[in-house]
Amino acid sequence: MRPLKVFAFFSPFFLATACEPSLNQAPECLDHALALFKTWCCADGAAIDAYTFQGQTVYLFDPGLCGGDFPSYVLDGQCDTLGFLGGFPGFTEINGQPFAANAQFQSRLWSN
């Protein structure tokens, strides 16, 4: 009976921490970028995805489902902005290459 009490005590902790955003496989600077992103992104559908693009891992910050006017922005591993995609002007290229045709999805790092 005692192990059940221990599990009952710790299970809310594990459930709560499992839902917290984690960028542990990404550069440290993305933690700060995520904190800023969460202050303005949409309440639904926002995400950060990792891609391979032009020989490096890049991070796509998609603001979500609150309007087509907000572009997604692409950061490199040092959290420098490489460019923007979508938005009102409909940007499709980063560094002169079409992103969709040349990027390979790696993983979703965070979503709301």
Secondary structure, DSSP 8 states (H G I E B T S, - for coil): -HHHHHHHHHHHHHHHHHTS---TTS-THHHHHHHHHHTTS-SSS-EEEEEEETTEEEEEEE--SS-TTSEEEEE-TT--EEEEEETTTTB-EETTEEHHHH-EEEEEEEE-
